[in-house]
């Protein structure tokens, strides 16, 4: 049974920083070769990719967060993190951790990030 548990969300002022963390359970080898990442969903909008990192370490970012957000993974600890700097009001959303491998998708329960002006 794979579980993803996010932490680190909260309320922050515009220009501030937050770090999200996601802890995974399950097979550590499969985790290490899986794509893992972060998606977000704002009210009334579709869920969108924020950042992801492949098993080989390749990183992808949404254009809206490039240069501000950094994704990282620790395969030994089975965690994936998202460092968010220079936060903007439009970053307000529920952030979801995702793991994908061999056609299987797993999602965390989500953590709220609210950026105030």
C-alpha positions in Angstrom: 0.0 0.0 0.0 1.5 3.3 -1.1 0.8 6.4 0.9 1.9 9.9 0.4 1.7 12.4 3.3 2.3 16.1 2.7 3.3 18.6 5.3 4.5 22.2 5.4 1.6 24.2 4.1 0.3 27.3 5.7 -0.3 31.0 5.5 2.5 33.3 4.3 2.8 36.8 3.1 3.6 37.6 -0.5 7.4 37.5 -1.0 7.8 34.9 1.7 8.9 31.3 1.6 7.5 27.9 2.5 8.9 24.4 2.2 6.6 21.5 1.4 7.5 17.9 2.2 6.0 14.6 1.1 6.8 11.3 2.8 6.1 8.1 0.9 5.6 4.6 2.0 6.0 1.4 0.1 8.9 -0.1 -1.9 12.0 2.1 -1.7 13.5 0.8 -4.9 10.3 1.6 -6.8 10.2 5.0 -5.2 13.7 5.7 -6.4 12.9 5.0 -10.0 9.5 6.7 -10.0 8.6 10.2 -11.1 7.6 12.2 -8.1 6.3 15.7 -8.0 3.9 18.4 -6.9 0.6 19.6 -8.4 -1.7 22.3 -7.2 -5.3 23.2 -7.5 -6.7 26.6 -6.9 -10.5 27.2 -6.3 -12.4 26.9 -9.6 -9.3 25.8 -11.5 -8.0 22.5 -12.8 -5.2 20.7 -11.1 -1.9 21.7 -12.6 1.7 20.5 -12.5 4.0 22.6 -10.4 7.2 20.6 -10.5 8.4 17.0 -10.9 11.6 15.1 -10.8 12.3 11.8 -12.5 14.0 8.8 -11.1 17.1 10.0 -13.0 16.9 13.4 -11.4 15.5 15.4 -14.3 13.5 18.3 -13.1 10.5 20.0 -14.8 8.8 23.2 -13.7 5.7 25.1 -14.6 6.7 28.3 -16.3 4.9 30.3 -13.5 7.3 28.9 -10.8 10.6 28.7 -12.6 13.3 30.5 -10.7 11.2 30.6 -7.6 10.5 27.0 -6.7 13.0 24.1 -6.3 12.1 20.4 -6.2 14.3 17.8 -4.5 14.1 14.2 -3.5 15.8 12.0 -1.0 15.4 8.4 -2.1 16.9 7.0 1.1 14.2 8.7 3.1 11.6 8.3 0.4 10.7 12.0 0.5 10.2 14.7 -2.0 10.3 18.4 -1.1 9.3 21.7 -2.7 11.1 24.9 -1.7 8.9 27.8 -2.6 10.5 31.3 -2.5 9.2 34.7 -3.6 5.6 33.5 -3.1 2.8 35.3 -4.9 -0.9 35.5 -4.2 -1.5 33.4 -7.3 0.4 30.6 -5.7 -2.5 30.1 -3.3 -3.8 26.6 -3.8 -4.0 23.1 -2.4 -0.7 21.4 -3.2 -0.7 17.6 -3.9 2.2 15.2 -3.8 2.2 12.7 -6.7 4.1 9.6 -7.5 3.9 7.9 -10.9 5.4 4.7 -12.1 4.5 2.0 -14.6 1.0 3.5 -15.3 0.2 3.8 -11.6 -0.6 7.1 -10.0 -0.7 7.9 -6.3 -1.7 11.1 -4.7 -1.4 12.6 -1.2 -4.3 14.2 0.6 -3.1 17.8 -0.2 -1.9 20.7 1.9 -3.2 24.2 1.7 -0.9 27.1 0.8 -2.3 30.5 1.2 -0.3 33.6 0.2 -1.6 36.9 1.5 -0.9 40.4 0.2 
